[in-house]
Amino acid sequence: TPDTTVPEPTTTTVADDPVTSRAMAAAPYLYEGWGDPPEATAVMEATGVSWFTMAFVLSSGGCTPAWDGQRPLAGGVDEATIASIRAAGGDVVVSFGGWSGTKLEEDCGSADDLAAAYQQVIDAHDLKAIDLDVEATAYTDPAARQRIVEALGIVRAANPGLVVYVTIGAARNGPDAALIQEAAAAGLEIDGWTIMPFNFGGVGEDMGALSVQAAEGLHATLVAAYGYDDAEAYAHMGISSMNGVTDVGETIDAGDFGEMLAYAEAHDLARFTFWSVNRDRPCAGAAADACSGIDQTDWEFTSIIADYAR
């Protein structure tokens, strides 16, 4: 008698593929809003990086998503950049939020509305991964944090296999624990809790060592909130650094990135990225939107990030 049992469906995610997962993990931020945006395919050819984190989707009023709060989801420079990256064999993570601008997380009146806004962008660009860069009042407002947690739960249920990163600020001993604790209490799994270990007063100090110190603080927070063992916590965390001179005058050089790369490789972190490809060039004066403010070669930091994908 033939076996007529219908097998349970299986879902293969990009995170199940080590090659794709590492390439996605090493997706530096690219921003079409300013900073003389470089041609993504030229950066791919020069460095070997194949994924980018495209920033930022904001609110264009109400709960309507738009690139930078003003450029359309379809038909503009952002969609053209995504198409060129994919044509060259790469792909993108799309990032919501950032420091500036009007956030969907605040403008959307409910978790359902916020989830629908996220879903609109996921569908518009057929995304395999998203990043929520939760900063400023989108983080400090408890109501906004709760909407984020609930909305991500809805998005998770609707998009099996979607990789979700959440990026938050950090002090030198780790991040504020509020959002992590709220997500854990709700049973929300995040593929990569990612800290930004800079702008915390490290002028003149070893920013590589301080970044690792902050990451260890994140590790402890994840263990406490989720009950992970050490390896599980490392597998759910990431670092998003900043190259060159930071907003508060810290200097993060290639040696510091090398320290972070070694740490990421030693612990198999979920993500190792940075802000931004736009700044990954030298300039004669102070750091700016289109340069790092330090002596470096073009795409030097992107090349280090690309090493994490290999």
Disulfide bonds with the S-S distance in Angstrom:
Cys63-Cys108 1.86
Cys283-Cys291 2.23
